[in-house]
Amino acid sequence: QRRSLETPSQMLPSHDNGSKHTAKKVGDFFKQKKIKVLNWQPQSPDLNLIEHLWEVMERLWENIEVQVCMNLVDSMPRRLQVVTEVAKGGPTKY
């Protein structure tokens, strides 16, 4: 079952001191939108939640059976046929 995450009003975005986060354009965007940003210490992966999530995702990825991937690859010709011939480029059951 999928859950959606609600964004509490007290939640602050965080980012490290990488150039993609410290660019003037990024800072201007946050100021314009009146978004407060959590000051973050560089080189602190232990505090970065996404790093922990990547670890979880890596374990899940490693546990996917090869046959699941092969079945998906094998289904591509059928999927393409349905999209092009039956759905005429529209949505399909896939």
C-alpha angles and dihedrals in degrees: 000000000000122000127197121220118233117217110229115216091238092057114113126200114238132200137169126244094271116136092249089061099039097047114127091237091057092048091048091051093053091047092049092050091043091236116158115219126208112240107238132202114235117245094023105130089152089069095043109096094197090062089058091046090053088056091053092047091049091055091048091048091051090054096055107110116240090235091063090058092044091052090053092049091047091051094058098089090052092046092050091049092052093048095048103034108025105027095031090223094317130116121302137196088264 
